[in-house]
């Protein structure tokens, strides 16, 4: 790679807009162009950033160092994997947005080896600041004892990254297994007019028992929307439960409630020796205040791409890192394939756009009666 700032192109301008922002804002990188099939929208983004618009890989000059591929691969009905391999054969290092079919990932990794360049698959969400905080806290807790149980919920659009995050949180991916979902009993199903949005499955990841719930539903005309939530995780340890309340925070620590008994067998609720009762029943970790969705799009998501680009650049400087990254991606991809096979095709839904609910304001309007018992 050049001694000067690495020259980076971004392929795709749908989710690729996040990559464009990340590269443009990184003082250690040079945004060198946009690659697309020639759409007017992509040409417009290239113009707004003041960089060339290349129609296809063959138009790229020979001095490009890194390509960010934010184009859907075959697993999502696109040709992003083929595009990545074309770039790799040009001698360009590639950071590719997930997700790929296992065979596509194998082809990309093989092509990178054959041409002496680095390839990294980006699961994206593990690099978000709240998720990184969650993972750092999980690492501290693992030093005191093994994870006892993981409760994980996600929309089907982000289950790949969910599996990646779980593996990081429990300290590894193997051994792993995912069972088939258990149907809802007929007598329970008969009590509701609609099918439950979540499909429950039992799993083991990194040796830890996992309860998975996946909203296996997709709006065919709007696949990026209509998940009830993205990620939610809670890991039980002997000392308490660590929770990621939402993909974008907050991270919560709920110490385990425990107190002794007196001579009569009653729980001791105060007095000498009960100092452990002075801690908060649940504490928000990290900085107070959570981001708005606008902040997520403008700052947090581009920052996540910046972290992934930093990992790719570290791979370039130390090729030995690539082996571990490739093995991790291959295992997560195998897990994802098993999970999606167990879930089966997603249910097609066409709900209306959700109406905003200003819940804090509505509660405030109720005044002092909001917490009263019925």
N, C-alpha and C positions, 0 to 999 in steps of 0.2 A: 504494500500500500504506500501511497505517496507520503513523503515527509511533511508536506503541507496538509491543510485540512482535508480529510477524506471527502471526496465528491460523492454525493448521495442522490439517487433518483427515486421517485416514488411512483409505483405502478398502481393505478386505480385511484379514483377520486370520490368514491362513496365513503366507505370507512377510511379510505386513504387520506381524506381531509385531516384526520387526526394525526397521521404520519407526517403530512406536509407541515402542519403546525409545529410538531415536535422537532423536525429537522431544521426548519427555518429558525426556531427559537434557540437552538443549541449553538453556542458560540464556537464550539470545537468542530462543527460540521459545516459543509457547504452544500446547500440545496442546489443541485445541478440540473434539475429538470423533472418533468412529469411525463410518464409513459402511459399511453392509452391506445384505444383502437381508433381514435380520431374524433371523439365526441366534442361537440361545441362546449359542453360543460367543462370538460377537462382542459380544453384550450383556454377557457376563461379563468380557471384556477391557475394555470401556468402563467397567464398574463398578469394576474393579480399579485403573484409572487415574483414577477420579473424574471422568470426562467424559461428555457426552451420547452416546447411541447413536442415530444417524439411520438410518432405513430408506429409503434412496434419496436422490438428490441434491436432489430437490424439497423435502425437509424441512430443508435447510441454511438457517441464517440468512444475512442479507446481508453480514455482516461477516467472512466467511471469506476469508483472503488466499491461502492455498496448500493444494492437495490433493496428497497422495501416493497414487498409484494403484498398489497392489500386487495387482492382479487380472489373471489370465491374459487375454491378448488373443486375437484370432482365430487367430494362428499356433499357439497352444497350446490351442485349443478353447474360449476364453472370450470375454467381451464387454468386456474392459478398455479397448479402444480407443473403443468407443461411450461408455463411462462417462467417459473422459477428455474426449471432445468435449462431452458434456453439461455437465461442470464448466467447460470453457473458455467455453461459451456463457453460463454464469452469471457470467463475468468473473473466474474464479478461475484463478490460475497453477497449472500442473500439472507435477509430477515423476512420471514413469511408469517403473515397473520394466520392463526389456526382457523379452521381445522382441516386435516387431511385424512384420507383413507389410509390405512396401514401400508398398502402397496404404493401409494403415491409418496408417502414419507420415505419408504425404502428407496424408491427411485431417486428422490432428491438427494438423499444422503450419499448414495452410490455415485451420483453424478458429481457431487461436491468433492468426494475423495479422488475420483478419476482426474479432476481438473485442478486439484491442489488449492481449493478455495473453501471457505467456511460457510456453513448453512445452519441456521437456527430457526426452529419453529417457535413462534411467540404465542403463548397462551394468554397474554395480555393482562388479565385480571389479577394474577398473583403479584404484579408489580405496582398495583395501586397502593398509595400510602396506608389506608386503613387495613388492607389485607396484609401488607408487610408488617404493620404493627401487631396484628393478630398472630402472624407467624413467629415474630420475635418473642411474643409473650408465650406462645405454645412451646417454643424451644426452652425457655426458662423453666416452664412447668415440667417438661420431659426430663430435665436434669434431676428433678425431685421424685419422679415416678412415671410409669407408663400411662398413656391414655387409656381410660377405661371404656369409653364409648363415644361415638361421634353421631350427632343428629344433623343431617344435612338436607337442605331444601333448595331446589333451583328450577328455573324454567328450562325447557328442553334446548333452547338456543345456546345455553351456557353450561351444559353439563360437562363438556370437555374440561373447561377451566375449573369447574367444581371438583372434579376428580384430581386435577393437578394440585389444587389448594389443599385438599384433604391429605394427599400424599406428603406434601411439604409439612403440613401441620403435625402429622403423627410421626414424622421422621423417616418415611420411606414408603414405597409402593408395594413391595413384596413382603410376605405372601398376600395374594389377593384372590378374591372370588366374588361373583355377583350372582345371586339366586334369581330365579324367575319371580315376577310379581304374583302375589296371591289375590285371586278375585275377591271382590266385595261379596260377603254372604248375601244370599237372596233376601233374607228377612230384613237386613239392614238397608239394602238397595230399595226395597219396597216402600220405605218410609220417606223417601225424598223424590221430588219431581225431576231432578237433574242428576247426571252422573258426577261423581267427585272430580275436581280438576286435577288432583294429584294421584299419581300411581306410586304406591309404597313398595320398596324392595329391601331385602336384607343383603348385606355385603360384608366383606372383610377387606380392608386396605391397610397395608403395612402391618398386618397382624392385629389391627384394632377392629372391633365390631362396629359396624356402621349401619344406621337406619337411614335409608335414602327415600326421599319423596320428590318426584319429578312431575312437573306440569307438562305432560306429553301432549300438548295442544299447540297448533300453529294456525294463524290466520293466513291462508294461501296468498292473499293479496297484500299482506302487510306483515311479513314474517319477523321483522325486528321489533315489533310492538306486541302488546297484549299478554306479556308474562305478568303474573300477579306480583312476582318479585324476581330478582336475578339470583343472588346467592344469599343463603342464611345458614350459619354453621354454629354449632355448640359442641364443645368437647368437654367431657367430664373427666376430671382428675380426682385423686384422693382429696386434694385441698379445696376443690371447688369446680365451678363451671366457667370456662372461657367461651365467650360468645361473640360472633360477628353478626350484629343485628341486621346489617344490610351490606351489600357489596361496597358501598361508599361510607360505611361506618354507621354508628359508633361501634367501638370494641368494648365489651363489658366483661367485668370480672365479678363473679358472684361467689364469695368464699363460702365454704361448706358450713352450714349451721350445725353447731355442736356445743353442748354444754354438759357438765357432769350432773350427778344426782346426789341428793343429800341422804342422811341416814334413814329417812322415811321413804326413799325411792322417788321423790319428786325432783323434777328438773330444777337445777339451780339457775335462777334468772337474775341474780344480782349479788353484790357483796364481794368480799375478798376472793381473789382467784378467778374472777370472771372478766379479766381485762380483754379477752378475745371477743367479747360481746360489743366492744366499742368500735369495731370496724364497720364500715358501711355494708349493708346487706348486698348491695350491688354498686359497683363503682365504674364510672366511665374512664377508660384508659386514654392517655394521649391528650392532645389539646382539646379544650372545650369548643363546642360549636361544630356543626356538621355542614358540609358544602351544599350549596344550591345545585340544582341540575345544570344551571348555566355554568357554574364554576366547574362542575364535573366535565362538561364538554370543552370548556376553554382552557382549563389548567390541569385537572387531575388526569384526564385521559392522555393528553399529549405527554405529560410527565411520565406516565407508565411506558409509553413508547420509548422515551428517552432512556429509561432504565434498561429496556430490552436491547436498544442499540448499544448501550454501554457493555452489555454482556457479549454481544456479537464482536465488538471491537476487542474485548479481552480475549475472545476465542482466536481472533486474528493474530494477536500478539503472542498467544500461547496455544498453539494448535492442540495440545494435549487436553485442553478443557473440552474440546468438541466431542470427544468420545463419551464422556459422562452425560453431556447435554443430549446427545443423540440417543443414548440408552434410555434416558428418562422420557424423552418424547415418544420413543417407540412403545414403552410400557404404558404411558398414559393413553396413547392411541389404541392400544390393545384393550385397555379397560373401557374406553369409550365405545369401541366396536361391540364389546360384549354387552355393555349396558343398553345401547340402542337396539341390539338384537333382542334382548330380553324385553324391552319396552314395546317393540313392534312399531308399526307406522303411527305417526302422531294423529290424533283426532283433529279434523279440520273444523275450525271455529270461525265465526264471522260476527263477533260482538261489535256493538257501537263503540266509538271512542269514549273512554271514561271521562266523566265530568270531574273537574277539580273539586276537592273537598277541603275547605279551610278549617280543619278540625280545631286547631288551637283557638281561633277566633270564635267558633261556635261554642266551644266550652266556656270561654270567657264570658260570652253573652248570658250563659246560665248562672253566672255569679257564684255565690257561696253554696248554691244548691247542687252544684255539679257532682260533688262526692257524697251526697246524702244517700242513705239506704232507701230502697223502695218501700 
